[in-house]
Amino acid sequence: MTTEYIIESSGDVFTDLGFTTEEANLLRLRAQLITELRMRISRRNWTHQQAAMQLGIEPERLSDLIRGQEEQFNIDMLITLATRAGCRVELELLPA
């Protein structure tokens, strides 16, 4: 017999998964940057080669990005890639 538990979400999947507030903030930021990059590549209908060339990375690295392999990219690199894709990146600090 299995027992199922339903836990109400806090509204933040990373916190719900047990990450500290600091880790959750970094993971959320990386996920947002990767999502935006993937959407821009898709909206521009870039081929794999065109996207890699525009972003200035090897096609293998682009594959990591497309597959959402966020652990392969630090925040600095993701901001650089977003800028190369035509984004203006801003950081907003809000009270906790």
C-alpha positions in Angstrom: 0.0 0.0 0.0 1.4 3.4 -1.0 0.7 6.6 0.9 0.5 9.7 -1.1 1.4 13.1 0.3 0.3 16.4 -1.2 2.4 19.3 -0.2 1.2 22.8 -1.0 3.6 24.7 -3.2 5.3 27.8 -1.9 5.1 29.2 -5.4 8.8 28.6 -6.0 9.7 25.2 -7.4 13.4 25.5 -6.4 12.5 26.3 -2.8 10.0 23.4 -2.8 12.8 21.1 -3.9 14.7 22.0 -0.8 17.3 24.5 -2.2 18.4 27.4 0.0 17.1 30.9 -0.8 20.5 31.7 -2.3 20.6 28.6 -4.5 17.0 29.0 -5.5 17.7 32.6 -6.7 20.6 31.5 -8.8 18.8 28.6 -10.3 15.7 30.8 -11.1 17.9 33.4 -12.8 19.7 30.8 -14.9 16.4 29.2 -15.9 15.0 32.5 -16.9 18.1 33.4 -19.0 18.1 30.0 -20.7 14.4 30.1 -21.4 14.7 33.6 -23.0 17.6 32.5 -25.1 15.8 29.4 -26.4 12.7 31.5 -27.2 14.8 34.1 -29.1 16.5 31.4 -31.2 13.1 29.9 -32.0 11.4 33.2 -32.8 14.2 34.2 -35.2 14.1 30.8 -36.9 17.9 30.5 -36.7 19.3 27.2 -37.7 21.6 25.5 -35.3 24.6 26.8 -37.1 23.3 30.4 -37.4 22.5 30.4 -33.7 25.9 29.1 -32.7 27.6 31.7 -34.9 25.4 34.6 -33.6 26.1 33.6 -30.0 29.8 32.9 -30.6 29.8 29.4 -29.3 30.4 26.0 -30.6 27.4 24.0 -31.9 28.0 21.5 -29.1 27.6 24.2 -26.5 24.4 25.4 -28.3 23.0 21.9 -28.0 23.6 22.0 -24.2 21.8 25.3 -24.1 18.8 24.1 -26.2 18.5 20.9 -24.0 18.4 23.1 -20.9 21.7 21.9 -19.5 21.9 24.9 -17.2 24.7 23.4 -15.1 26.9 23.8 -18.1 26.6 27.6 -18.0 27.4 30.2 -15.3 25.5 33.4 -14.9 28.2 35.5 -16.6 28.1 33.3 -19.7 24.3 33.3 -19.9 24.3 37.1 -19.7 26.9 37.3 -22.4 24.9 35.0 -24.6 21.7 36.9 -24.0 23.5 40.2 -25.0 24.8 38.5 -28.2 21.2 37.4 -28.9 20.0 41.1 -28.7 18.8 41.2 -25.2 19.4 44.0 -22.7 19.8 42.2 -19.3 18.9 44.0 -16.1 18.9 42.8 -12.6 16.1 43.9 -10.3 16.6 43.6 -6.6 13.4 43.3 -4.5 12.8 43.2 -0.8 12.6 39.6 0.5 
